[in-house]
Amino acid sequence: MLKIDYTLFIQIANFLLLLFLLNIFLYRPIRRILNRRSEEVRSFEGMMADFQGRAAQHAKAIEESAASANREGLKERETLKEDGFEGEKGMLREANASSAEMIDQARKDIDQKVTEARQSLEAQLEAFSKELAHKILGRTV
């Protein structure tokens, strides 16, 4: 059975002294270290959130820049395509004009040669008709 005498009070005093000393030398430093670590973790979490926010902003800026560059590239391509079509149309107009001139010149040359051939044939027509009549009739006309 438990006897209540002076040793019980010594044990209680010993327990309280041990609790006090453990609190001073063990529990408080460990709590301080844990508090510091939790503050550092919170600080790192804040920094991480800040960095993630910045990374998201940079990613968004990069995407916007890429989209803008893509739009400008498409506009430039369309402009170059239109310029190419205009150049092609101009070249076709020049080719059509040149071919029309060549055709007109060829027609004039053909008309001139036909006229010359007619004149030559008309000049020779009388001689041919006399010769033909001579051959058919057998006498000169």
Secondary structure as UniProt FT lines:
FT   HELIX           6..22
FT   HELIX           23..27
FT   HELIX           28..137
//
